[in-house]
């Protein structure tokens, strides 16, 4: 049995979801909740649990890591994270990522 031409070129849903989510997210107004969702999506659950991210008015994303190990891992990944956040939030929304350690900040 031969499938109709339309069914032969069906694209799997899992291939469309990331692009669809990114497109829907970019259309929403910028808010702390939007930034938190984009951060969680960009880094995954483990890094999200070990960090807090907030976007300043000047486009700097401040990330506070729970310890120096997480700080180092996030710093190593800033290029990849910037690309992911550009895709999710829109190009140029995050101009720079600054990573701090909560342990260091607590000592001040």
N, C-alpha and C positions, 0 to 999 in steps of 0.2 A: 504494500500500500504506500503510495506516494503522498507526503504531506503537502498541503497547500504552501505556496511560496512564502506567505506571511509567517506561518508557523516554523518554517525551516530556518528563519533568521531571528528567532526569539533570543533576546539577551537575558541571561539569568539575573534575577532581582538582586542577588548579592553583589553583582558587578555595578549596579546602578545606585545602591543605597549611599555609599560615601559621597558621591557627587551630588546626589539629591539633598542630603543633609547639609553639605557645605553651601549649596545654593540657597536653601531655605534660611540657614543661619546668617549668611551675608545680608539678606534682605531685612533682617530684624534690626531695630534700633540698638545702638550700643548701650549696654548696661552691665553692671557687675555680674549679674546672672549669666548673661551671654558670654562674657569673658571667662567666667568660671567653667561653663559648659565647654567652650572651645579649648581651654587649658586641659580639662579632664580628657577630652577626646584626643588631643594632641599627644599627651604624655602617657595615658593609660592609668589604670586604677592604682598600681603600686606607687608610682611617682606622685600621683595626685594625693594619696594619703600622707605622703611625706613632705608635701609642699603646700604653700598658700601663694596664690598669684593675684595681683591686682594691677589694673592698668591706670597709670596716672594721666592727667589731662595732656601732658606733653608727648604721649605715645610710648613712654617707657613702661614696660611690664616689669614690675617688681615681684620677684619670686623669693619667698622665705622658705628655706629648706630646714627640715627638722634637725639636721646635724651636718657636719662637714663632709661626710661621705656622700650624702644626697646632693649637697651643694656642688661637689666636684662632678658628679654624674650629670647633673642638669647643665652645668657650665660646658661640659664636653659636648653636649647635644644641642647647643643654642642654634647652630646653623640649621639643623634639621627641624627643630621646634619653630624657628622663625618661618620656614617655608610652610610648615603645617598650619601655623596660625594665620599666615597670609591667605592660605586657601580657605580657611574657615571664617575669618573675620573680614577679609578683604585686604588687598595688597596695601601696605603702608600704614595700616592701623597700628600695628606694633612696630615702632621704629627701632627699639633696642630692648634687650632683655638683660636685666641686672639681677644677679643671684646673690642672696645673703644667707647666712646661717643663723637660725634662731638661737642656737647655743651661744654664738658670739654676741648677738644682739642682747641677750639676756644678761650678759656680764657687764654691760655698760651702765 
